[in-house]
């Protein structure tokens, strides 16, 4: 069941997130009527901030510190945290709320844990729809925490206005494996747990990578934080705001919207695939000793 946006927005303004939560569930489960509901949304320019990084980097703790700073400033914050789904039972631990427990009952904060449900890219397949609803419901900031970062988990960059990559000093070896993806998606680098040994050296290493790969439009900023002590959070927020102001251009917005449009179109095309029909035809085709996969799939193009 879906709800009127006005009622959802009124609830958010009062700190009552029940209708919002139910609507997000309907979107995630792709209930009947979802598309018509989404087509009536009028999103604001509330920034979507992607937080990604390897497991154990302190992403959730960092998010908790950001929430505290913005709530103290009178802002409303929404958080979508994605946990990996089990390949066996499709469930997820959804444990991010444990590290954000200070905000459970705060009327200015909405936190929703999501399972990736097998979706690649570190997000949930309904993330565009969900963030658009949150932008329409009166939040000032929307934070999206991904499963983790790797060569394939760069989808957050196509969703977020600002992408923050969180690392720890011990991640030196991992950086070499993830370098290409990181340099492409990061708007800001955060070296968290900066009280650990070699943090300064590691941050300098990241800074050198940035200098070697920077673009004319934006050179990623490298920051050091100790999220558990709220150290460096003010500087991080200032950097997020600086990035927002720097890239609030028509071209940047068009690129983000183009990425989202393509993702939505591809998702719709995938839904139209009749897997059972393909399997039936494949069974017949495989009887041919000259079977060619490329020739086989051509019959389904533009179908």
C-alpha positions as CSV (number, residue, x, y, z in Angstrom):
1,X,0.0,0.0,0.0
2,X,1.3,3.4,-0.9
3,X,0.7,6.8,0.7
4,X,0.2,10.4,-0.3
5,X,3.4,12.4,-0.4
6,X,1.8,15.2,1.6
7,X,1.1,12.8,4.5
8,X,4.6,11.4,4.4
9,X,6.1,14.9,4.4
10,X,3.9,16.0,7.3
11,X,5.0,12.9,9.3
12,X,8.7,13.6,8.6
13,X,8.3,17.2,9.7
14,X,6.9,15.9,13.0
15,X,9.5,13.2,13.4
16,X,7.0,10.4,12.6
17,X,8.5,8.1,10.0
18,X,6.0,5.3,9.9
19,X,4.4,6.3,6.5
20,X,7.8,6.9,5.1
21,X,9.1,3.5,6.2
22,X,6.1,1.7,4.8
23,X,6.4,3.5,1.5
24,X,10.1,2.6,1.2
25,X,9.1,-1.0,1.9
26,X,6.6,-0.9,-0.9
27,X,9.2,0.6,-3.3
28,X,11.8,-2.0,-2.4
29,X,9.3,-4.8,-2.9
30,X,8.0,-3.2,-6.1
31,X,4.4,-3.3,-5.1
32,X,1.6,-2.6,-7.5
33,X,1.1,1.2,-8.0
34,X,4.7,2.1,-7.1
35,X,5.5,3.5,-10.5
36,X,2.5,5.9,-10.5
37,X,3.5,7.0,-7.0
38,X,7.1,7.7,-8.0
39,X,6.0,9.7,-11.0
40,X,4.2,12.2,-8.8
41,X,7.3,12.9,-6.6
42,X,8.8,16.4,-6.7
43,X,12.4,16.0,-5.3
44,X,14.4,18.9,-3.8
45,X,18.1,19.5,-4.3
46,X,18.9,17.8,-1.0
47,X,22.4,16.4,-1.5
48,X,22.9,12.7,-1.7
49,X,26.3,11.8,-0.1
50,X,27.7,8.3,-0.7
51,X,29.9,6.8,1.9
52,X,32.0,3.8,0.8
53,X,35.1,2.0,1.8
54,X,36.4,-1.4,2.8
55,X,34.8,-3.3,5.8
56,X,36.1,-2.1,9.1
57,X,37.0,1.4,7.9
58,X,34.5,3.0,10.3
59,X,31.9,4.1,7.8
60,X,29.0,3.8,10.2
61,X,30.8,5.5,13.0
62,X,31.8,8.3,10.7
63,X,28.1,8.6,9.5
64,X,27.0,8.8,13.2
65,X,29.4,11.8,13.7
66,X,28.1,13.5,10.6
67,X,24.6,13.1,11.8
68,X,25.5,14.6,15.1
69,X,27.0,17.7,13.5
70,X,24.0,18.3,11.2
71,X,21.4,17.6,13.8
72,X,23.0,20.1,16.1
73,X,22.7,22.5,13.2
74,X,18.9,21.9,13.0
75,X,19.0,19.7,9.9
76,X,17.0,16.6,9.1
77,X,19.1,13.6,8.0
78,X,18.2,10.3,6.3
79,X,20.5,7.3,6.1
80,X,20.2,4.3,3.9
81,X,22.8,1.6,4.9
82,X,23.2,-1.5,2.6
83,X,24.4,-4.8,4.0
84,X,25.4,-7.8,1.8
85,X,22.7,-10.5,1.4
86,X,23.6,-14.1,2.0
87,X,23.9,-16.0,-1.3
88,X,22.1,-18.9,0.5
89,X,19.0,-17.4,2.2
90,X,19.1,-13.9,0.8
91,X,19.0,-12.4,4.3
92,X,21.3,-9.8,5.7
93,X,22.6,-8.9,9.2
94,X,21.5,-5.3,8.8
95,X,23.8,-4.3,11.7
96,X,24.6,-0.7,10.8
97,X,22.0,0.6,13.3
98,X,24.0,-0.9,16.1
99,X,26.7,1.8,15.5
100,X,24.1,4.5,15.1
101,X,22.1,3.7,18.2
102,X,22.3,7.3,19.5
103,X,19.9,8.3,16.8
104,X,17.2,5.6,17.0
105,X,14.6,7.8,18.4
106,X,15.8,11.2,17.3
107,X,12.9,13.0,15.4
108,X,15.5,14.6,13.0
109,X,17.1,11.3,11.9
110,X,15.7,8.5,9.8
111,X,17.9,5.3,9.4
112,X,17.0,2.4,7.2
113,X,19.1,-0.7,6.8
114,X,18.7,-2.5,3.5
115,X,19.9,-5.8,2.1
116,X,21.7,-5.7,-1.2
117,X,19.5,-8.7,-2.4
118,X,22.3,-9.9,-4.6
119,X,22.5,-6.5,-6.5
120,X,26.0,-5.8,-7.7
121,X,27.6,-2.4,-7.3
122,X,27.4,-2.2,-3.5
123,X,23.8,-0.8,-3.4
124,X,20.2,-2.0,-3.5
125,X,18.4,-2.2,-6.8
126,X,15.8,0.4,-5.6
127,X,18.2,3.0,-4.3
128,X,17.4,5.6,-7.0
129,X,13.7,5.4,-6.2
130,X,14.3,5.5,-2.4
131,X,16.6,8.4,-2.4
132,X,14.2,10.4,-4.7
133,X,11.4,9.8,-2.2
134,X,13.7,11.0,0.7
135,X,14.6,14.1,-1.4
136,X,10.8,14.7,-1.7
137,X,10.0,14.2,2.0
138,X,11.8,17.1,3.5
139,X,15.3,15.9,4.5
140,X,18.3,18.2,4.3
141,X,20.9,15.5,3.8
142,X,20.7,12.0,2.5
143,X,23.6,9.6,3.4
144,X,24.0,6.3,1.5
145,X,26.4,3.7,3.0
146,X,27.4,1.0,0.5
147,X,28.3,-2.7,1.2
148,X,32.0,-1.9,0.7
149,X,34.3,-0.8,-2.0
150,X,36.1,-2.8,-4.6
151,X,36.6,-2.8,-8.3
152,X,33.0,-3.6,-9.0
153,X,31.3,-1.6,-6.3
154,X,31.4,1.9,-7.9
155,X,27.7,2.3,-8.6
156,X,27.4,4.8,-5.7
157,X,29.3,7.4,-7.9
158,X,26.4,7.4,-10.3
159,X,23.9,8.0,-7.5
160,X,25.6,10.4,-5.1
161,X,26.3,14.1,-5.6
162,X,29.4,13.6,-3.4
163,X,31.2,10.3,-2.9
164,X,33.3,9.9,0.2
165,X,35.8,7.0,0.2
166,X,36.7,6.0,3.8
167,X,40.0,4.2,4.4
168,X,42.2,3.2,7.3
169,X,46.0,3.4,7.6
170,X,46.4,-0.3,7.2
171,X,44.7,-0.4,3.8
172,X,47.9,0.2,1.8
173,X,47.9,-3.2,0.1
174,X,44.2,-2.9,-0.7
175,X,44.7,0.4,-2.3
176,X,46.8,-1.1,-5.0
177,X,44.1,-3.5,-5.9
178,X,41.3,-0.9,-5.8
179,X,43.2,2.0,-7.2
180,X,41.5,2.4,-10.6
181,X,38.0,2.2,-9.1
182,X,38.8,4.5,-6.2
183,X,40.4,7.2,-8.3
184,X,37.3,7.3,-10.6
185,X,34.6,7.5,-7.9
186,X,36.2,9.4,-5.0
187,X,35.3,13.1,-4.5
188,X,36.8,13.1,-1.0
189,X,39.2,10.6,0.7
190,X,38.9,10.2,4.5
191,X,41.7,8.4,6.3
192,X,39.8,7.4,9.4
193,X,41.3,6.1,12.7
194,X,44.1,8.6,12.0
195,X,45.5,8.1,15.5
196,X,46.9,4.8,14.4
197,X,50.6,4.4,13.3
198,X,51.6,5.5,9.8
199,X,48.3,7.5,9.3
200,X,50.2,10.6,8.1
201,X,52.3,8.5,5.7
202,X,49.2,6.8,4.3
203,X,47.4,10.1,3.8
204,X,50.4,11.5,2.0
205,X,50.3,8.4,-0.2
206,X,46.7,9.0,-1.1
207,X,47.4,12.7,-1.7
208,X,50.2,11.7,-4.2
209,X,47.7,9.4,-6.0
210,X,45.3,12.3,-6.2
211,X,48.0,14.6,-7.7
212,X,48.9,12.0,-10.3
213,X,45.3,11.5,-11.3
214,X,43.5,14.8,-10.7
215,X,41.1,16.4,-13.2
216,X,40.6,20.0,-14.1
217,X,37.1,20.0,-12.6
218,X,37.8,18.7,-9.1
219,X,40.8,17.4,-7.3
220,X,39.7,15.1,-4.4
221,X,40.5,16.3,-1.0
222,X,42.3,14.0,1.5
223,X,41.3,14.4,5.1
224,X,42.2,12.6,8.4
225,X,39.5,11.8,11.0
226,X,39.0,9.9,14.3
227,X,35.3,9.4,14.1
228,X,35.0,7.9,17.5
229,X,36.2,11.2,19.0
230,X,34.6,13.5,16.4
231,X,38.0,14.7,15.3
232,X,38.1,16.0,11.8
233,X,34.3,16.0,11.3
234,X,34.1,19.8,11.0
235,X,36.7,19.7,8.2
236,X,34.9,16.9,6.5
237,X,31.6,18.7,6.5
238,X,33.3,21.8,5.1
239,X,34.9,19.7,2.3
240,X,31.5,18.2,1.5
241,X,29.9,21.7,1.2
242,X,32.9,22.9,-0.9
243,X,32.4,20.0,-3.3
244,X,28.7,20.7,-3.5
245,X,29.2,24.3,-4.4
246,X,32.0,23.5,-6.9
247,X,29.9,21.0,-8.9
248,X,26.4,22.5,-8.8
249,X,26.5,23.1,-12.5
250,X,23.9,22.2,-15.2
251,X,26.4,19.8,-16.8
252,X,27.1,18.0,-13.6
253,X,23.4,17.6,-12.7
254,X,22.7,16.4,-16.3
255,X,25.4,13.7,-16.0
256,X,24.0,12.4,-12.7
257,X,20.5,12.4,-14.1
258,X,21.7,10.6,-17.2
259,X,23.3,7.9,-15.1
260,X,20.2,7.4,-13.1
261,X,18.0,7.4,-16.2
262,X,20.1,4.7,-17.8
263,X,20.0,2.6,-14.7
264,X,16.2,2.8,-14.5
265,X,15.8,2.0,-18.2
266,X,18.1,-1.0,-17.9
267,X,16.3,-2.3,-14.8
268,X,12.9,-2.1,-16.7
269,X,14.4,-3.9,-19.7
270,X,15.7,-6.7,-17.4
271,X,12.2,-7.1,-15.9
272,X,10.8,-7.9,-19.3
273,X,13.1,-10.8,-19.9
274,X,11.3,-14.1,-19.9
275,X,13.9,-16.5,-18.4
276,X,11.7,-19.6,-18.8
277,X,11.3,-18.9,-22.6
278,X,15.0,-18.4,-23.0
279,X,15.7,-21.6,-21.2
280,X,13.3,-23.6,-23.4
281,X,14.8,-22.2,-26.6
282,X,18.3,-22.8,-25.2
283,X,17.5,-26.5,-24.6
284,X,16.6,-26.9,-28.3
285,X,19.5,-24.8,-29.5
286,X,22.1,-26.8,-27.5
287,X,21.2,-29.9,-29.5
288,X,22.9,-28.3,-32.5
289,X,26.6,-29.2,-32.6
290,X,27.3,-25.8,-34.1
291,X,25.7,-23.8,-31.2
292,X,27.0,-20.2,-31.0
293,X,26.0,-18.1,-27.9
294,X,26.2,-14.8,-29.8
295,X,23.9,-16.1,-32.6
296,X,21.5,-17.5,-30.1
297,X,21.0,-14.3,-28.0
298,X,20.6,-12.2,-31.2
299,X,17.0,-13.4,-31.5
300,X,16.1,-11.7,-28.2
301,X,17.6,-8.3,-29.1
302,X,14.9,-5.6,-29.4
303,X,12.3,-8.2,-28.7
